[in-house]
Amino acid sequence: MHKIAVVGTGYVGLVTGTCLADFGMDTVCVDINEEKINNLKKGQVPIYEPGLTEMVIRNVQYRRLQFTTDMAEAVNNADVIFIAVGTPPQEDGSADMRYVMAVAEQIATYMNGYKLVINKSTVPVGTGQKVKNVIAQKLKELGKDMEFDVVSNPEFLREGTAIYDFTHPDKVVIGAETEKAKEIMKDVYRVLYLNETPFIYTNIESAEMIKYANNAFLALKISFINEVANLCEKVGASVQQVANAIGKDGRIGSKFLHPGPGYGGSCFPKDTQALAHIGRENGSPMQLVEATIRVNDNQKIKMVQKIEEAMVELQGKKLAVLGLTFKPKTDDMRDAPSLTIIKELAKKGVTLNVYDPIGMHEAKTSLANVESINYCMDEYEAIQDCDGIIIVTEWHQFRNLDLERLKSSMKSPFFFDLRNIYDKQRMNQLGFNYFGVGV
């Protein structure tokens, strides 16, 4: 049985470590943040992800999952080490690799025998070789003569369904250079291998590229359908009918053909920018990816323009914003469309009543510099005496609002449904001034 260390207890690291422990592996998660580690030992999970807290508590109780700040002990005791630290975007769009390289150097410093080092972080193509070089150089400096392998094993976790995605993946991508590394990875993911999950073996560079290409293509689909939606509004077509029809084509598929205010979160914005930077750096511009980024940025502004065109005068108006996180079932506010929409509306003199079922704490941090915001206890407090409602994130509880109560509580019946979760014809019959995206 292999012993696992996962370095980094952010979203990817914590989900990875916890799920591997649930697979029966002896796993330790390492982080330099002492407060976070102490809280995790008590079962206090720093992120909102359905099912994760319960899984952490269960595996800590069974002593399969441990948390520590002691990197030396973690490296000494493990033969398989996942690097799952952040690679945040820099100003030019490139990924900041300082944390990955620092971990690689630490691994070499504390190595006491063969280690399989696995890049789980999303990293630029070529990072695996750089990690190999950093480890080899540090070992040489320390006079250590030890074998190791480096593997690229990108994650494809969706926030809100990460536990399911880890335990029921479409694929497991393994970029490895030796048979030994491949066999160890098969052992680590034995549960998935026995369940006949497709294992895709590549070289390290291909595995790194797969992650970026995968996310960039999905982001492209979102930007494409948003452009189609905007055109549908101009020509009298329904994007819902268009998307339903083209999604029936097996070559296209129905997923990620849902128009809205643009994509956000921890992956698509960061990964598209990074891939675009890699293309520019290597003299092979990713023109479709560059266009995807521009369309997505513009889409958020178009939502504000939609609201302004409908209401004519925004100065002095009060609007309710329902849903702040970039998607449901998460508290993640990173690059959430709501941030751009709220800031732009505030600039135009709008007072905003906002509510999100999970993301209120994160929203207060992200919107700390916006003064004209009232944070409400629920959706009905948010809409009280408002001139209009904006649904930005499609949380389940917003799908079945008491429409009569809404209408009687509002000053005017403007209803901006940026996720198309209500029927336009019915809403207009009820007396709302309804505006969707592409309908």
Secondary structure, DSSP 8 states (H G I E B T S, - for coil): --EEEEE--SHHHHHHHHHHHHTT-EEEEE-S-HHHHHHHHTT--SS--TTHHHHHHHHHHTTSEEEES-HHHHHHH-SEEEE-----B-TTS-B--HHHHHHHHHHHHH--S-EEEEE-S---TTHHHHHHHHHHHHHHHHT----EEEEE------TTSHHHHHHS-S-EEEE-SSHHHHHHHHHHTHHHHHTT--EEEE-HHHHHHHHHHHHHHHHHHHHHHHHHHHHHHHHT--HHHHHHHHHTSTTT-STT---SS---SSSHHHHHHHHHHHHHHTT---HHHHHHHHHHHHHHHHHHHHHHHHHS--TT-EEEEE--SSSTT----TT-HHHHHHHHHHHTT-EEEEE-SS-HHHHHHHTTT--SEEE-SSHHHHHTT-SEEEE-S--GGGTT--HHHHHHH-SS-EEEETT--S-HHHHHHTT-EEE-S--
